[in-house]
Amino acid sequence: MAILDERRLLRRMFDAAVESAQPAHALPSCLPDPPRGRTVVVGAGKASAAMARALEEHWRGALRGIVVTRYGHAVPCERIDVVEAAHPVPDAAGVDAARRVLAAVAGLSRDDLVIALISGGGSALLTLPAQGVSLADKQQVNRALLASGAAIGDINCVRRHLSAIKGGRLAAACHPARVVTLAISDVPGDHPIDIASGPTVPDPTTRADARGVLRRYGVDEPASVRSLLDSEAAESVKPGDPRLARVDYRIIATPQKALEAAAQVARAEGVTPVILSDSIEGEARDVGKVLAALARQVALRREPFAPPCVLLSGGETTVTVRGDGRGGRNVEFLLALVLALHGCRGICALAADTDGVDGVEEIAGAMATPDTLARGFEHGRNAAHDLDRNDAHAFFEALGDGVITGPTRTNVNDFRAILIV
């Protein structure tokens, strides 16, 4: 295979992974039966608008509702209002949308049905601070956690206990109506409580757990947050709460299914796919070093797998921000991988976020080849320096190796493919 062909194959695998998670494919077969009463649709996440349109196209009967998605990710719907808000740091538009969501499910009966369309990004997009906590206070805590290297489960534990809508509170507000959640998972392990911070499922964690997260990552929380977490008002809806007795949760797309779609593309080209894991976590640069060592073992020793093969993985790595660069956990992983491979022949890689946004950049990720370090030097980039500054986007942008998709309107998190020939 020539390098151009390797690049093309990597991109085809990524595109197949994203396509497998599109709501138009994943949602129709998971729809519930229409109720005797009203159907109300609510939702939040980067895929929620596309999910809403797929629902409208396949629903038999009347419906109404509102979903909130990231700026630039809206699609037109006829019966469901689509509003946009900020991600990953929430804004006032998200607060207003959350209030509208709660208003939409007020006063329902047992004959009514709520369909909740939930996907990654919903934690920031569906924002309603608990009483006594301001939006500015939540933004401060959110920024600090995102920069701390905290795992997504820890971040969402705090989010649930500072919220008036997450951690099962949305489902409780729907009582006594039936609630069917259709979710696209973007979290390691596909745990419902961590997908958009679990607005429609009970939360087994406690405010003490949330306080522990803030201490562990050295977050200096505002006084209002400290006061809330010291009170019972911070507790979320717990397992066994009767208000959640009629909740049905269905995950319609997952990172594993996306990796399997990519594997099919590789297999058709005579390349053996190896799915390492759909739930890898940890510092992005550390994961890059580990997977580089595995790729070198395959390329140089033909073990534990024989080339041609592709190492596929997903999950959600983290970045502890130390520099003043543009961030992006997928490109940080990739630059660390490149440095560890040091030009090893026969190894190419792609790392990107399936929502089309790596960090806060409108860039999904990047691609690397054995000559990436050398080309970087020719373009005046110092790879080690860029990694230290958390500025991998600048490095790959200078080489023209960024992967740009625009909003994909779905989200099954990180996608990594290391092709060894």
C-alpha positions in Angstrom: 0.0 0.0 0.0 1.2 3.5 -0.8 1.0 6.2 1.8 -1.9 7.8 -0.2 -3.8 4.5 0.0 -3.1 4.2 3.7 -4.5 7.7 4.3 -7.6 6.9 2.2 -8.2 3.6 4.1 -7.8 5.4 7.5 -10.3 8.0 6.5 -12.8 5.4 5.1 -12.7 3.6 8.5 -13.3 6.8 10.4 -16.2 7.8 8.1 -17.7 4.3 8.5 -17.5 4.6 12.3 -19.3 8.0 12.2 -21.9 6.8 9.7 -22.8 3.8 11.9 -23.8 6.2 14.7 -26.0 8.4 12.6 -29.5 8.7 14.1 -31.1 8.1 10.7 -29.7 4.5 10.8 -29.8 3.8 14.5 -33.0 5.3 15.8 -36.0 4.0 13.8 -35.8 0.4 15.0 -35.7 1.5 18.7 -38.9 3.6 18.8 -41.6 2.8 21.4 -45.3 2.3 20.6 -47.4 5.4 20.5 -49.2 6.1 23.8 -52.9 6.6 24.4 -52.2 10.2 25.4 -49.7 12.8 24.3 -46.2 12.3 23.1 -43.6 14.9 24.2 -40.1 14.9 23.0 -37.2 16.4 24.9 -33.5 16.0 24.5 -30.0 17.3 24.7 -26.6 16.6 23.0 -24.6 17.0 19.9 -26.8 14.4 18.1 -30.1 15.5 19.6 -31.2 17.6 16.6 -30.5 14.8 14.1 -32.2 12.4 16.4 -35.3 14.7 16.5 -35.5 14.8 12.7 -35.2 11.0 12.5 -37.9 10.6 15.1 -40.2 13.0 13.2 -39.7 11.1 10.0 -40.7 7.7 11.5 -43.2 8.6 14.3 -46.8 7.5 13.8 -49.0 10.2 15.4 -48.8 13.6 16.9 -45.8 14.9 18.9 -44.3 18.1 20.1 -41.2 19.0 22.1 -37.8 20.7 22.3 -34.2 19.6 22.1 -30.9 21.5 22.6 -27.8 21.0 20.6 -24.4 22.6 20.1 -24.0 25.7 18.1 -23.8 24.7 14.4 -25.3 21.2 15.0 -29.0 22.1 14.4 -31.0 20.6 11.6 -34.5 21.7 10.7 -37.5 20.0 12.3 -41.2 20.6 11.8 -42.8 19.7 15.2 -39.8 19.7 17.5 -38.1 23.0 18.4 -34.3 22.9 18.1 -32.3 25.4 20.0 -28.5 25.8 20.2 -26.2 26.4 23.2 -22.6 26.3 24.1 -20.3 23.3 24.6 -18.1 22.3 26.5 -18.6 25.3 28.9 -22.4 26.1 29.3 -24.0 29.4 28.6 -27.2 31.3 29.2 -28.8 29.7 26.1 -28.4 26.3 27.7 -30.0 27.5 30.9 -33.0 28.9 29.0 -33.3 25.6 27.0 -33.3 23.5 30.2 -36.1 25.6 31.7 -38.1 25.1 28.5 -37.4 21.3 28.6 -38.8 21.2 32.2 -41.8 23.3 31.1 -42.5 20.8 28.3 -42.9 17.9 30.6 -45.0 19.6 33.3 -48.5 18.4 34.0 -48.3 15.0 32.2 -50.5 12.0 33.0 -50.0 8.2 33.0 -51.3 8.0 29.5 -48.6 10.3 28.2 -45.2 9.4 26.8 -42.0 11.3 27.0 -39.3 10.4 24.5 -35.9 11.7 25.7 -33.2 12.0 23.0 -29.9 12.0 24.8 -26.4 12.1 23.4 -22.9 13.2 24.3 -22.5 16.9 25.1 -25.8 17.0 26.9 -24.1 17.7 30.2 -23.0 21.2 29.1 -26.0 21.8 26.8 -28.7 21.0 29.3 -27.6 23.3 32.1 -29.8 24.4 35.0 -27.8 25.4 38.1 -29.3 24.2 41.4 -30.8 26.9 43.5 -28.2 29.2 45.0 -25.6 28.5 42.3 -25.1 30.9 39.5 -24.3 30.1 35.9 -20.9 31.9 36.4 -20.2 29.6 39.3 -21.0 26.5 37.3 -18.9 27.8 34.4 -15.9 28.3 36.8 -16.1 24.7 38.2 -16.6 23.3 34.7 -13.6 25.0 33.3 -11.4 23.9 36.2 -12.5 20.3 35.9 -11.9 20.2 32.1 -8.4 21.5 32.6 -7.6 19.2 35.5 -7.4 15.9 33.6 -10.3 14.6 35.5 -12.0 11.5 34.0 -15.5 12.1 32.5 -17.2 10.0 35.2 -15.7 12.3 37.9 -16.7 15.4 36.0 -20.2 14.3 35.5 -20.6 13.3 39.2 -20.0 17.0 40.1 -22.3 18.2 37.3 -25.2 16.0 38.5 -25.0 17.4 42.0 -24.9 21.0 40.9 -27.9 20.6 38.6 -31.6 21.0 38.8 -32.3 18.8 35.8 -29.5 16.1 35.6 -29.0 13.1 37.8 -32.6 11.7 37.2 -34.3 15.0 37.9 -35.7 15.3 34.4 -37.3 11.9 34.6 -38.8 12.8 38.0 -40.3 15.9 36.5 -42.0 13.7 33.9 -43.8 11.6 36.5 -46.3 9.9 36.2 -45.8 9.8 32.4 -43.9 6.9 30.8 -40.3 7.9 29.8 -38.4 6.2 27.0 -34.8 7.4 26.6 -33.1 6.9 23.3 -29.4 7.4 23.9 -26.2 7.6 21.8 -23.3 6.7 24.1 -20.1 8.7 24.2 -18.7 7.4 27.4 -16.5 4.5 28.3 -18.6 1.5 29.4 -21.8 3.1 28.1 -23.0 3.9 31.6 -26.4 5.7 31.3 -25.6 7.8 34.4 -22.6 9.4 32.5 -24.3 9.9 29.1 -25.2 13.6 29.4 -24.9 13.2 33.2 -28.0 10.9 33.3 -31.0 13.3 33.3 -33.4 10.3 33.1 -31.8 7.7 35.2 -31.2 7.3 39.0 -27.9 8.4 40.4 -26.1 6.1 42.9 -23.4 8.7 43.6 -23.7 11.3 46.4 -22.8 14.9 47.1 -19.9 13.5 49.3 -18.6 11.8 46.1 -18.8 15.2 44.3 -16.9 16.9 47.1 -14.3 14.2 46.9 -13.8 14.8 43.1 -13.3 18.5 43.7 -10.7 17.8 46.4 -8.9 15.1 44.3 -8.4 17.5 41.4 -7.6 20.5 43.4 -10.6 22.5 42.3 -11.2 25.6 44.4 -15.0 25.8 44.2 -17.0 29.0 44.7 -18.7 29.5 48.1 -22.1 28.8 46.6 -21.0 25.4 45.3 -19.4 24.5 48.7 -22.6 25.5 50.5 -24.8 23.5 48.1 -22.7 20.3 48.4 -22.9 20.6 52.2 -26.7 20.5 52.0 -29.3 17.8 51.2 -30.5 19.9 48.4 -27.5 18.7 46.3 -28.6 15.1 46.3 -29.8 13.7 43.0 -32.6 11.2 42.4 -31.6 7.8 43.8 -32.2 4.2 42.7 -35.6 3.0 43.9 -37.3 6.4 43.6 -40.9 5.6 42.6 -41.0 8.6 40.2 -38.6 6.7 38.0 -40.5 3.4 38.0 -41.7 3.9 34.4 -38.4 4.8 32.8 -37.1 2.7 29.9 -33.5 3.3 28.7 -32.4 2.2 25.2 -28.9 2.8 23.9 -29.1 3.0 20.1 -25.5 3.6 19.1 -22.2 2.9 20.9 -18.4 3.3 20.5 -18.1 -0.5 20.1 -20.6 -0.5 17.2 -18.6 2.3 15.5 -15.3 0.3 15.9 -17.0 -2.7 14.4 -18.1 -0.7 11.4 -14.5 0.5 10.9 -13.3 -3.1 11.2 -15.6 -4.2 8.4 -13.9 -1.7 6.1 -10.5 -2.9 7.0 -11.4 -6.5 6.5 -12.7 -5.8 3.1 -9.3 -4.4 2.1 -7.4 -7.5 3.4 -6.3 -5.8 6.6 -6.9 -7.6 9.9 -8.8 -5.4 12.3 -7.9 -5.7 16.0 -10.3 -3.9 18.4 -8.2 -3.2 21.5 -11.0 -1.6 23.5 -13.9 0.8 23.1 -13.3 2.4 26.6 -9.7 3.5 26.9 -9.2 6.3 29.4 -6.2 8.1 30.8 -3.9 11.0 29.8 -4.0 11.3 26.0 -0.2 11.5 25.8 0.3 8.4 28.0 -2.1 6.4 25.9 -0.2 7.5 22.8 3.1 6.2 24.2 1.6 2.9 25.2 -0.1 2.3 21.8 3.1 3.4 20.0 5.0 0.6 21.8 2.4 -1.9 20.8 2.5 -0.7 17.2 6.3 -0.9 17.1 6.1 -4.5 18.4 3.8 -5.4 15.6 5.8 -3.7 12.9 9.2 -4.9 14.0 8.5 -8.3 15.7 5.2 -9.3 14.0 3.7 -9.9 17.4 1.2 -10.1 19.0 -0.4 -9.5 15.6 1.0 -9.9 12.1 0.8 -7.0 9.5 -1.1 -5.8 7.6 -3.4 -5.0 10.5 -5.1 -2.0 12.1 -5.3 -1.4 15.9 -8.7 0.2 16.6 -9.7 1.8 19.9 -12.2 4.2 21.4 -13.1 5.7 24.7 -12.3 9.1 26.2 -8.8 10.2 27.1 -8.1 13.4 29.1 -5.7 16.2 28.9 -4.2 18.0 31.9 -3.6 21.5 30.5 -0.1 22.7 31.2 0.5 25.0 28.3 -1.2 27.8 26.4 -1.9 25.8 23.2 -5.2 25.0 21.5 -5.7 21.6 23.1 -7.5 18.6 21.7 -7.2 15.2 23.3 -7.2 13.2 20.0 -4.4 15.3 18.4 -2.5 15.3 21.7 -2.7 11.5 21.7 -1.5 11.4 18.0 1.4 13.8 18.5 2.6 11.7 21.5 2.3 8.6 19.4 4.3 10.2 16.6 7.1 11.2 19.0 7.2 7.7 20.4 7.3 6.0 17.0 10.1 8.3 15.8 9.4 7.6 12.2 9.0 3.8 12.4 8.3 2.5 8.9 5.0 1.1 7.9 2.9 2.8 10.6 0.2 5.4 9.9 -2.5 6.5 12.2 -5.7 8.6 12.5 -7.2 10.0 15.8 -10.4 12.0 15.8 -13.5 12.8 17.7 -16.6 11.4 16.0 -18.6 14.6 16.7 -16.2 16.5 14.5 -14.8 18.7 17.3 -11.6 17.8 19.1 -11.5 20.0 22.3 -12.9 23.3 21.3 -11.6 23.4 17.8 -13.8 22.8 14.7 -11.4 20.1 13.7 -12.1 16.4 14.3 -8.5 15.3 14.7 -5.5 14.5 12.5 -3.6 11.9 10.6 0.0 10.8 10.9 2.5 9.0 8.6 6.1 7.8 9.1 7.4 11.1 7.8 5.3 13.3 10.0 8.1 14.3 12.3 10.4 15.2 9.4 7.7 17.2 7.6 7.0 19.0 10.9 10.6 20.0 11.1 10.5 21.3 7.5 7.5 23.4 8.4 9.3 24.9 11.4 7.4 22.9 14.0 9.0 21.3 17.1 6.8 18.4 17.9 8.0 18.0 21.5 7.6 21.7 22.2 4.1 21.7 20.7 3.1 18.7 22.9 4.5 20.4 26.0 2.3 23.4 25.1 -0.8 21.3 24.5 -0.7 22.7 20.9 -0.9 19.6 18.7 -3.6 21.2 16.6 -1.1 23.8 15.4 1.4 21.1 14.6 -0.9 19.1 12.4 -2.5 22.1 10.9 0.9 23.3 9.6 1.3 20.0 7.8 -2.2 20.1 6.3 -2.9 16.8 8.2 -6.0 17.8 10.1 -9.1 15.8 9.7 -12.0 18.2 9.2 -15.6 16.9 8.9 -17.8 19.8 10.1 -20.5 18.9 12.6 -21.3 15.2 12.2 -24.4 15.5 14.4 -23.6 12.3 16.3 -21.1 11.4 19.0 -19.6 8.1 20.0 -16.4 9.7 21.3 -12.8 9.1 20.4 -11.8 7.1 17.4 -8.2 5.8 17.0 -6.8 3.7 14.1 -3.2 2.6 13.9 -2.5 1.0 10.5 0.6 -1.3 10.3 1.6 -2.6 6.9 
